[in-house]
Amino acid sequence: DILQVELGGEAWVQVDAMQGLSLPAEVTHISPTATIQSGVVNYKVKVEVESLKPEGFQLREGLTVTVSIIVDERNDANYWDAQAKG
């Protein structure tokens, strides 16, 4: 939900070509206007990678990435294991 995304918010960028590589990022722009494609409302959101590790790694144009934007985090949530019996 775009209303939960905030400027300065935490994000993670996973680079498909580097399996297991997750780079910390920050939300730097949220478009004020939406685009609609096939009935789906989209907002452009830009993130800036905060740190490139491993050393020497470069993000290059054309790389496929998946961006996860953290909108809520809970440390006190109860955990219930559906596999547990008892």
C-alpha positions as a Markdown table, in Angstrom:
| # | Residue | x | y | z |
|---|---|---|---|---|
| 1 | Asp | 0.0 | 0.0 | 0.0 |
| 2 | Ile | 1.7 | 3.2 | -1.2 |
| 3 | Leu | 0.3 | 5.2 | 1.8 |
| 4 | Gln | 2.6 | 3.1 | 4.1 |
| 5 | Val | 5.8 | 4.0 | 2.0 |
| 6 | Glu | 7.7 | 6.9 | 3.5 |
| 7 | Leu | 10.6 | 9.0 | 2.3 |
| 8 | Gly | 13.7 | 7.9 | 4.1 |
| 9 | Gly | 12.1 | 4.5 | 4.7 |
| 10 | Glu | 14.2 | 1.3 | 4.8 |
| 11 | Ala | 14.4 | -0.9 | 1.7 |
| 12 | Trp | 16.5 | -3.9 | 0.6 |
| 13 | Val | 17.7 | -4.5 | -3.0 |
| 14 | Gln | 18.2 | -8.2 | -4.0 |
| 15 | Val | 20.4 | -8.5 | -7.2 |
| 16 | Asp | 19.2 | -11.5 | -9.2 |
| 17 | Ala | 22.6 | -12.1 | -10.7 |
| 18 | Met | 24.2 | -12.3 | -7.3 |
| 19 | Gln | 22.1 | -14.9 | -5.5 |
| 20 | Gly | 21.9 | -14.2 | -1.8 |
| 21 | Leu | 23.2 | -10.6 | -2.1 |
| 22 | Ser | 20.9 | -8.1 | -0.3 |
| 23 | Leu | 21.9 | -4.4 | -0.3 |
| 24 | Pro | 20.5 | -1.9 | 2.2 |
| 25 | Ala | 18.7 | 1.0 | 0.6 |
| 26 | Glu | 16.6 | 4.1 | 1.4 |
| 27 | Val | 13.4 | 5.4 | -0.2 |
| 28 | Thr | 14.4 | 8.7 | -1.9 |
| 29 | His | 11.4 | 9.5 | -4.0 |
| 30 | Ile | 7.7 | 8.6 | -4.2 |
| 31 | Ser | 5.8 | 9.8 | -7.2 |
| 32 | Pro | 2.7 | 11.9 | -6.4 |
| 33 | Thr | 0.9 | 10.6 | -9.4 |
| 34 | Ala | -0.2 | 7.1 | -10.3 |
| 35 | Thr | -0.1 | 5.3 | -13.6 |
| 36 | Ile | -2.7 | 2.7 | -14.4 |
| 37 | Gln | -1.9 | -0.3 | -16.5 |
| 38 | Ser | -4.5 | -3.1 | -17.1 |
| 39 | Gly | -6.5 | -1.8 | -14.2 |
| 40 | Val | -3.6 | -1.9 | -11.8 |
| 41 | Val | -2.6 | 1.4 | -10.0 |
| 42 | Asn | 1.2 | 1.9 | -9.8 |
| 43 | Tyr | 3.4 | 4.5 | -8.2 |
| 44 | Lys | 7.1 | 5.0 | -9.1 |
| 45 | Val | 9.3 | 4.8 | -6.1 |
| 46 | Lys | 13.0 | 5.4 | -6.2 |
| 47 | Val | 15.5 | 3.9 | -3.7 |
| 48 | Glu | 19.2 | 4.6 | -3.3 |
| 49 | Val | 21.5 | 1.8 | -2.3 |
| 50 | Glu | 23.4 | 2.8 | 0.8 |
| 51 | Ser | 26.4 | 0.4 | 0.7 |
| 52 | Leu | 27.9 | -1.8 | -2.0 |
| 53 | Lys | 29.4 | -4.9 | -0.6 |
| 54 | Pro | 31.2 | -7.1 | -1.6 |
| 55 | Glu | 34.0 | -4.5 | -2.3 |
| 56 | Gly | 34.3 | -3.7 | -6.0 |
| 57 | Phe | 30.7 | -4.8 | -6.8 |
| 58 | Gln | 29.0 | -2.4 | -9.2 |
| 59 | Leu | 25.3 | -2.2 | -10.0 |
| 60 | Arg | 25.0 | -2.0 | -13.8 |
| 61 | Glu | 22.3 | -0.9 | -16.1 |
| 62 | Gly | 20.2 | -3.8 | -17.2 |
| 63 | Leu | 20.6 | -5.9 | -14.0 |
| 64 | Thr | 17.4 | -7.3 | -12.7 |
| 65 | Val | 16.8 | -6.6 | -9.0 |
| 66 | Thr | 13.9 | -7.1 | -6.6 |
| 67 | Val | 13.3 | -4.3 | -4.1 |
| 68 | Ser | 11.6 | -4.9 | -0.8 |
| 69 | Ile | 10.3 | -1.8 | 1.1 |
| 70 | Ile | 9.9 | -2.2 | 4.8 |
| 71 | Val | 6.7 | -0.5 | 5.9 |
| 72 | Asp | 6.3 | -2.1 | 9.3 |
| 73 | Glu | 8.4 | -4.1 | 11.7 |
| 74 | Arg | 7.4 | -5.8 | 14.8 |
| 75 | Asn | 9.8 | -7.3 | 17.4 |
| 76 | Asp | 7.1 | -8.3 | 19.9 |
| 77 | Ala | 4.9 | -10.4 | 17.7 |
| 78 | Asn | 3.9 | -13.8 | 18.9 |
| 79 | Tyr | 5.2 | -16.7 | 16.7 |
| 80 | Trp | 3.1 | -19.8 | 16.2 |
| 81 | Asp | 4.6 | -22.7 | 14.3 |
| 82 | Ala | 1.9 | -24.4 | 12.3 |
| 83 | Gln | 4.0 | -27.6 | 12.2 |
| 84 | Ala | 4.2 | -27.8 | 16.0 |
| 85 | Lys | 2.0 | -30.4 | 17.7 |
| 86 | Gly | 0.8 | -30.3 | 21.2 |
